[in-house]
Amino acid sequence: MRRLFLQGVLSDEVTVTGSDAHHLGYALRAKEGDRVIAADRDGKTAVMEITGFTSDTVTLKLIEEIEADTESPIALTLAMCLPKADKMEFIVQKAVELGVSVIQPIKSANCVVKYDEKKSEARREKWQRIANEAAKQCGRTLIPVVEPIRDIKEWLAERTEADGLFLCYENEEKLSLGTWLNEKNQKQYTALIGPEGGFTPDEAAAAKNAGAAVVTLGPRILRAETAALAVLSCVQYEKGDLGNRIQIER
């Protein structure tokens, strides 16, 4: 059954407009009487039936609310330093599939790409569209948020203990990600992943001062996009729902 995200909340009758209406009417060639699974901004999910079309709207009526929670029991943030070229598009798509809640693009010293204010917002909007489509494709109940690009030190200054922040750093040799995760039991985790050139010593020090755990991913140097997806997978396996190893009650 097709999946649809609503901008508002579920009600007995909903009118869908914009890109979602176009997607249903033209891309998916839906017709009156077809049913879709709709999730609203609060995470409620229902089966709805298409009752009418105009040139730019689709009308739906509520058939029944359902339990279709596909969200992880943990809130997982990926703070990703901007990688080269279009790698961020790939990272966003796969991070959404792995259950990330928030994607925070980060500007750090060794990032090769440089965006002005206008281009930064255009990139964020593009990444958000990719997140939206990935959420639909993999059956997410909620759409992850792609935040505006932030400077690493400004962003670190706002972190608290509740964020569960950890930094993956190639110069760390003692504390592994697995060991650190085994010692933690909270509902939120924030992974900070560096760009191709890694973190500077000043950035690593700033992360430590912000309360971040500094961990190693092992003896091999991973590409930025590999590190991001490996980390999300490890956290979801140990603390989330990857493989149904649920550690925290919903």
C-alpha positions as CSV (number, residue, x, y, z in Angstrom):
1,M,0.0,0.0,0.0
2,R,1.3,3.5,-0.9
3,R,2.6,5.6,2.0
4,L,1.9,9.3,2.5
5,F,3.1,11.9,5.0
6,L,0.6,14.6,6.0
7,Q,1.7,18.2,6.8
8,G,-1.2,18.5,9.3
9,V,-2.9,16.0,11.5
10,L,-5.2,13.1,10.8
11,S,-8.9,13.8,10.6
12,D,-12.0,12.2,9.0
13,E,-11.3,14.0,5.7
14,V,-8.0,15.4,4.5
15,T,-7.1,17.4,1.4
16,V,-3.6,16.8,0.1
17,T,-1.9,19.5,-2.0
18,G,1.4,20.3,-3.7
19,S,4.0,17.7,-4.4
20,D,2.3,14.9,-2.5
21,A,-0.9,15.4,-4.6
22,H,1.1,15.4,-7.8
23,H,3.0,12.3,-6.7
24,L,-0.2,10.4,-6.0
25,G,-2.2,11.6,-9.0
26,Y,0.6,11.5,-11.7
27,A,3.7,9.6,-10.6
28,L,1.8,6.7,-8.8
29,R,-1.3,7.0,-11.1
30,A,-3.6,6.5,-8.1
31,K,-7.4,6.6,-8.6
32,E,-10.5,7.1,-6.6
33,G,-11.1,4.1,-4.3
34,D,-7.4,3.4,-3.8
35,R,-6.2,3.2,-0.3
36,V,-3.0,4.7,1.2
37,I,-1.2,4.6,4.6
38,A,-1.0,8.1,5.9
39,A,1.2,9.3,8.8
40,D,0.8,12.8,10.3
41,R,3.3,15.1,11.9
42,D,2.5,13.6,15.4
43,G,3.3,10.1,14.2
44,K,-0.3,8.9,14.1
45,T,-1.0,6.5,11.2
46,A,-4.1,5.5,9.4
47,V,-5.5,3.8,6.3
48,M,-7.2,6.4,4.1
49,E,-9.2,6.1,0.9
50,I,-8.9,8.4,-2.0
51,T,-12.3,10.0,-2.7
52,G,-11.5,12.7,-5.2
53,F,-9.1,14.6,-7.4
54,T,-8.7,18.1,-8.9
55,S,-5.8,19.3,-11.0
56,D,-3.7,20.0,-7.8
57,T,-5.4,18.3,-4.9
58,V,-6.3,14.8,-3.7
59,T,-9.1,14.2,-1.1
60,L,-8.8,11.4,1.4
61,K,-11.2,10.0,4.0
62,L,-10.2,8.1,7.1
63,I,-10.9,4.4,7.1
64,E,-9.2,3.3,10.3
65,E,-6.3,4.3,12.5
66,I,-3.6,1.7,12.8
67,E,-0.6,0.8,14.9
68,A,2.3,1.2,12.5
69,D,5.1,2.6,14.6
70,T,8.4,2.0,12.6
71,E,10.4,4.4,14.7
72,S,13.4,3.4,16.8
73,P,13.1,3.5,20.6
74,I,16.1,5.9,20.7
75,A,16.5,9.4,19.3
76,L,19.6,9.3,17.1
77,T,21.2,12.4,15.7
78,L,23.9,12.3,13.0
79,A,26.1,15.4,13.1
80,M,27.9,15.0,9.8
81,C,30.8,17.2,8.8
82,L,30.3,18.2,5.1
83,P,31.9,15.6,2.8
84,K,33.0,16.1,-0.8
85,A,30.8,16.3,-3.9
86,D,27.4,14.8,-3.5
87,K,28.2,12.2,-0.8
88,M,25.9,14.0,1.6
89,E,22.9,13.0,-0.5
90,F,23.9,9.3,-0.1
91,I,24.5,9.7,3.6
92,V,21.2,11.4,4.2
93,Q,19.2,8.7,2.3
94,K,20.9,5.8,4.1
95,A,20.8,7.5,7.5
96,V,17.0,7.9,7.2
97,E,16.7,4.2,6.4
98,L,18.8,3.4,9.5
99,G,16.3,5.3,11.7
100,V,18.1,8.6,12.4
101,S,15.9,11.3,13.9
102,V,17.9,14.4,13.1
103,I,20.7,15.1,10.6
104,Q,22.9,18.0,11.5
105,P,25.3,19.1,8.7
106,I,28.5,20.5,10.2
107,K,31.1,22.9,8.9
108,S,34.5,22.1,10.2
109,A,38.1,23.1,9.4
110,N,38.9,20.3,7.0
111,C,35.7,20.4,5.0
112,V,36.5,20.9,1.3
113,V,33.1,22.2,0.3
114,K,32.2,25.8,1.1
115,Y,28.7,27.2,0.8
116,D,27.5,30.8,1.1
117,E,24.2,31.5,3.0
118,K,22.0,31.1,-0.1
119,K,23.6,27.9,-1.3
120,S,23.6,26.5,2.2
121,E,19.8,26.8,2.4
122,A,19.4,25.4,-1.1
123,R,21.5,22.3,-0.1
124,R,19.5,21.9,3.2
125,E,16.2,21.9,1.2
126,K,17.6,19.4,-1.2
127,W,18.8,17.1,1.6
128,Q,15.4,17.4,3.3
129,R,13.6,16.3,0.1
130,I,15.9,13.3,0.0
131,A,15.1,12.6,3.6
132,N,11.3,12.9,2.9
133,E,11.5,10.4,0.0
134,A,13.7,8.0,1.9
135,A,11.3,8.0,4.8
136,K,8.4,7.2,2.4
137,Q,10.4,4.4,0.8
138,C,11.4,2.6,4.0
139,G,8.0,3.0,5.8
140,R,9.0,5.5,8.5
141,T,6.3,6.9,10.7
142,L,8.0,10.3,11.1
143,I,10.2,12.3,8.7
144,P,13.7,13.1,10.1
145,V,14.7,16.7,10.1
146,V,17.7,18.1,8.2
147,E,18.9,21.1,10.2
148,P,20.7,24.2,8.7
149,I,24.5,23.9,8.4
150,R,26.3,24.9,11.6
151,D,29.8,25.7,12.6
152,I,31.3,22.9,14.6
153,K,32.4,24.9,17.6
154,E,29.2,27.0,17.8
155,W,27.2,23.7,17.7
156,L,29.4,22.0,20.3
157,A,28.9,24.9,22.7
158,E,25.2,24.1,22.8
159,R,25.4,20.4,23.7
160,T,24.3,18.9,27.0
161,E,24.8,15.6,28.7
162,A,21.4,14.5,27.5
163,D,22.5,14.5,23.9
164,G,24.6,11.4,24.4
165,L,27.4,13.0,22.2
166,F,30.3,10.9,21.0
167,L,33.1,11.8,18.5
168,C,34.6,9.2,16.2
169,Y,38.3,10.1,16.1
170,E,41.1,8.3,14.3
171,N,43.6,9.3,17.0
172,E,41.7,7.6,19.8
173,E,43.2,4.1,20.5
174,K,41.7,3.1,23.9
175,L,37.9,3.5,24.1
176,S,36.0,1.6,21.4
177,L,32.5,2.6,20.3
178,G,31.2,-0.8,21.5
179,T,32.7,-0.4,25.0
180,W,31.2,3.1,25.4
181,L,27.8,2.0,24.2
182,N,27.8,-0.9,26.7
183,E,28.3,1.6,29.5
184,K,25.4,3.9,28.4
185,N,21.7,3.5,28.7
186,Q,19.8,6.5,27.6
187,K,17.2,7.5,25.0
188,Q,19.3,9.9,23.0
189,Y,22.6,9.5,21.1
190,T,24.4,12.0,18.9
191,A,27.2,10.8,16.6
192,L,29.7,13.4,15.4
193,I,31.5,12.2,12.2
194,G,34.4,14.1,10.6
195,P,35.0,15.0,6.9
196,E,37.6,13.4,4.7
197,G,40.4,15.2,6.3
198,G,39.3,14.3,9.8
199,F,39.1,16.6,12.9
200,T,41.7,19.0,13.9
201,P,43.2,18.7,17.4
202,D,41.4,21.9,18.4
203,E,38.0,20.4,17.3
204,A,38.6,17.2,19.2
205,A,39.5,19.2,22.3
206,A,36.3,21.3,21.9
207,A,34.3,18.2,21.6
208,K,35.8,16.8,24.8
209,N,35.1,20.1,26.6
210,A,31.5,19.8,25.4
211,G,31.3,16.5,27.2
212,A,31.7,14.2,24.2
213,A,33.1,10.8,24.5
214,V,35.9,10.2,22.1
215,V,35.8,6.7,20.6
216,T,37.6,4.6,18.0
217,L,36.0,2.6,15.2
218,G,38.9,0.2,15.0
219,P,42.3,0.0,13.3
220,R,41.2,0.9,9.8
221,I,40.7,4.4,8.5
222,L,37.1,4.6,7.1
223,R,35.8,7.0,4.5
224,A,33.4,9.6,5.9
225,E,30.3,8.0,4.4
226,T,31.4,4.5,5.6
227,A,32.0,5.8,9.1
228,A,28.6,7.5,9.3
229,L,26.6,4.4,8.3
230,A,28.8,2.0,10.3
231,V,28.2,4.1,13.4
232,L,24.5,4.5,12.9
233,S,24.2,0.7,12.4
234,C,26.2,0.0,15.6
235,V,24.1,2.3,17.7
236,Q,20.8,1.0,16.4
237,Y,22.0,-2.6,16.9
238,E,23.2,-2.1,20.5
239,K,20.6,0.5,21.7
240,G,17.8,0.7,19.1
241,D,15.8,-1.7,17.1
242,L,18.1,-3.0,14.3
243,G,17.7,-6.8,14.5
244,N,14.9,-6.3,17.1
245,R,17.5,-5.9,19.9
246,I,15.3,-3.3,21.8
247,Q,17.0,-2.1,24.9
248,I,14.7,0.7,26.0
249,E,10.9,0.5,26.6
250,R,8.9,2.7,24.3
